[in-house]
Amino acid sequence: MRRQGRITLAVDGAVARLVIDNPEKRNALDLAMIAELSAGVRRVSSDRRVRVLVLSGAGGKAFSAGADLDVLTEGRDFSQRLRRIEQALERAARALARLPIPTIAALSGYCMGGGVQIALACDLRFAADDLAIGIPAVRMGLVYPRTALAKLVRLVGASRAKFVLMSAQAFAAEAAAAMGLVDAVFPARRFKLAVDDLANAIAGHPPGAVRAYKQVIDALADDNAAAAERIARKVNRGNEMYAALERVRASRKRRAD
């Protein structure tokens, strides 16, 4: 009998799919699952075939409800368990953020707490129209991790970030999109198809340019214009050399003819 929750990884052509698989608990994450998530990201990073990663929740009713509260409340060492969960989630989020390929969080049903932290670490967040997303940490007297807070502020602005965190509300998909927390909303009945189509479209573009866009935009978001310029120039120089090579080949072919 397998453990209740797990992380699954499948690679289909140039698209990798990591699935949080614990639907009986709205895909809540325990320590073992978070470790599996980090390991899955590392495997994707080492697979040269993969150009896009899609992260989703099993069952369609939740992306992730966050940390498994049943595990957190077992025994008397709550503070230690909470600290280990926080550290593990931070490692997983950091691994996702550092992945050189584009990452997509496919959000349907519930996405709460630590689930939002993982989604924020992705480059893109696509939502089904049945999404309910929120960060209820304040109800437990907890403060969200700094890295996730910084990304939230970057996406929605300081005032709205305060609203999200202080109200502890669950926001519907359209409201989340209006504030910039998610990038696009699709009908739940065709959500998987829409995400797959977008993932495949991104994977079909020249991978060097796609990776460069990720690096350049992240550098600009960090106010590092110099790094953004260096990355863009490097890619464009490579494209110029490729174009020059094609011109030489075309010239040789004309002479041969």
Disulfide bonds with the S-S distance in Angstrom:
none
